[in-house]
Amino acid sequence: MNSYVGAEVIVNPELKAYVEEHIFPEYAKNDGGHNLAHIKEVIRRSFELNEAFGLQLKPDLIYTIAACHDWGKYEDHEKHHLIAARNFANDDGLKKFFTVEERQIIKEAIEDHRSSKEDEPRSVYGKLVSSADRNSRIDIVFIRSFFVAKERMPDENIEDYLNFTIERLSKRYSEEDSENMFFEDENYRDFLKEMRELLKNEDEFKRRYCEVNHISSRQHKVKEEPGAIEYL
């Protein structure tokens, strides 16, 4: 069992029950790359990083920020961080669990999870969820990217989409301009090394991508392939 679990289990059980009943179902409205599986992975990574770096942050705040950070993304991809923060702030059921100061920290951390190098999060909580939101497994990258493609590029030919994906990820994970990661642990460094090596081998990248997503033919359109269902 991963050691982070010990921290997660001390989250207020009433808070967890409320989130699971009222917030988690909202993620069925998002695309498959930002669904409940993704949220649970960000929760897991948030606690993992909190422990790995000895941050000693409040479990209830960690849990809530991670659980709410993509809430309402289906409404507007570009503004989803603001939408999620608004949804948190307007939810009367969540208000009883936090002080006014804690609610402000949570709201700002949700708003800041899409931060760039030029615009860092306002608190360590924002830096934590921003880091936890970064993919740290290749299969997760492949599954999430394919679901996003099904949402935004359904008529794209699979082979063409694979070429596009290699180009996009080569920029995202380049050594010259790597993505914003405030708490870079060993798991993430291992992932980054593996991803960079895989991107150098186009044939192996495409083979593995198709294998992970159960793609039967590269001649199909994106919308004609179901994609993988779950990665947790």
PEKA-V37886 format. One record per backbone hydrogen bond with DSSP energy under -1.0 kcal/mol. CO is the residue of the C=O (numbers start at 1). NH is the residue of the N-H. E is the energy in kcal/mol with one decimal. If there is no record, write none. Layout:
# PEKA-V37886
co:CO nh:NH e:E
co:CO nh:NH e:E
This chain:
# PEKA-V37886
co:2 nh:5 e:-1.4
co:3 nh:6 e:-1.3
co:4 nh:7 e:-1.2
co:4 nh:8 e:-1.8
co:5 nh:9 e:-2.2
co:7 nh:10 e:-1.1
co:8 nh:11 e:-1.9
co:12 nh:16 e:-2.4
co:13 nh:17 e:-2.3
co:14 nh:18 e:-2.1
co:15 nh:19 e:-2.6
co:16 nh:20 e:-2.7
co:17 nh:21 e:-1.8
co:18 nh:22 e:-3.0
co:19 nh:23 e:-1.9
co:19 nh:24 e:-2.7
co:23 nh:26 e:-1.6
co:24 nh:27 e:-1.7
co:25 nh:28 e:-1.4
co:26 nh:29 e:-1.6
co:31 nh:34 e:-2.0
co:35 nh:39 e:-1.8
co:36 nh:40 e:-2.6
co:37 nh:41 e:-1.7
co:38 nh:42 e:-2.3
co:39 nh:43 e:-2.4
co:40 nh:44 e:-2.4
co:41 nh:45 e:-2.7
co:42 nh:46 e:-2.3
co:43 nh:47 e:-2.0
co:44 nh:48 e:-2.1
co:45 nh:49 e:-2.9
co:46 nh:50 e:-2.2
co:47 nh:51 e:-1.9
co:48 nh:52 e:-2.5
co:49 nh:53 e:-2.3
co:50 nh:55 e:-2.1
co:51 nh:54 e:-1.2
co:58 nh:62 e:-2.5
co:59 nh:63 e:-2.8
co:60 nh:64 e:-2.0
co:61 nh:65 e:-2.5
co:62 nh:66 e:-2.2
co:63 nh:67 e:-2.6
co:64 nh:68 e:-1.7
co:68 nh:71 e:-1.7
co:70 nh:73 e:-1.9
co:72 nh:75 e:-1.9
co:79 nh:83 e:-2.2
co:80 nh:84 e:-2.9
co:81 nh:85 e:-1.6
co:82 nh:86 e:-2.2
co:83 nh:87 e:-2.7
co:84 nh:88 e:-2.3
co:85 nh:89 e:-2.6
co:86 nh:90 e:-2.2
co:88 nh:91 e:-1.2
co:94 nh:97 e:-1.4
co:95 nh:98 e:-1.2
co:99 nh:103 e:-2.3
co:100 nh:104 e:-1.7
co:101 nh:105 e:-1.9
co:102 nh:106 e:-2.5
co:103 nh:107 e:-2.6
co:104 nh:108 e:-2.4
co:105 nh:109 e:-2.3
co:106 nh:110 e:-2.3
co:107 nh:111 e:-2.2
co:108 nh:112 e:-2.0
co:112 nh:115 e:-1.9
co:116 nh:119 e:-1.2
co:123 nh:127 e:-1.8
co:124 nh:128 e:-2.1
co:125 nh:129 e:-2.3
co:126 nh:130 e:-2.0
co:127 nh:131 e:-2.0
co:128 nh:132 e:-2.8
co:129 nh:133 e:-1.6
co:131 nh:134 e:-1.4
co:137 nh:141 e:-1.8
co:138 nh:142 e:-2.4
co:139 nh:143 e:-2.4
co:140 nh:144 e:-2.7
co:141 nh:145 e:-2.4
co:142 nh:146 e:-1.8
co:143 nh:147 e:-1.8
co:144 nh:148 e:-2.0
co:145 nh:149 e:-2.0
co:146 nh:150 e:-2.1
co:147 nh:151 e:-1.3
co:148 nh:152 e:-2.5
co:149 nh:153 e:-3.3
co:153 nh:156 e:-1.6
co:154 nh:223 e:-2.6
co:156 nh:222 e:-2.4
co:157 nh:161 e:-2.6
co:158 nh:162 e:-2.5
co:159 nh:163 e:-1.8
co:160 nh:164 e:-2.2
co:161 nh:165 e:-2.6
co:162 nh:166 e:-2.3
co:163 nh:167 e:-1.9
co:164 nh:168 e:-2.5
co:165 nh:169 e:-2.9
co:166 nh:170 e:-2.0
co:167 nh:171 e:-1.3
co:168 nh:172 e:-2.1
co:169 nh:173 e:-2.7
co:185 nh:189 e:-2.2
co:186 nh:190 e:-2.6
co:187 nh:191 e:-2.1
co:188 nh:192 e:-2.8
co:189 nh:193 e:-2.2
co:190 nh:194 e:-2.3
co:191 nh:195 e:-2.9
co:192 nh:196 e:-2.3
co:193 nh:197 e:-1.9
co:194 nh:198 e:-2.3
co:195 nh:199 e:-2.3
co:198 nh:201 e:-1.6
co:201 nh:205 e:-2.6
co:202 nh:206 e:-2.4
co:203 nh:207 e:-2.3
co:204 nh:208 e:-2.6
co:205 nh:209 e:-2.7
co:206 nh:210 e:-2.3
co:207 nh:211 e:-2.1
co:208 nh:212 e:-2.8
co:209 nh:213 e:-1.9
co:210 nh:215 e:-2.4
co:211 nh:214 e:-1.0
co:217 nh:220 e:-1.1
co:218 nh:159 e:-1.8
co:220 nh:158 e:-2.8
co:221 nh:224 e:-1.5
co:222 nh:225 e:-1.6
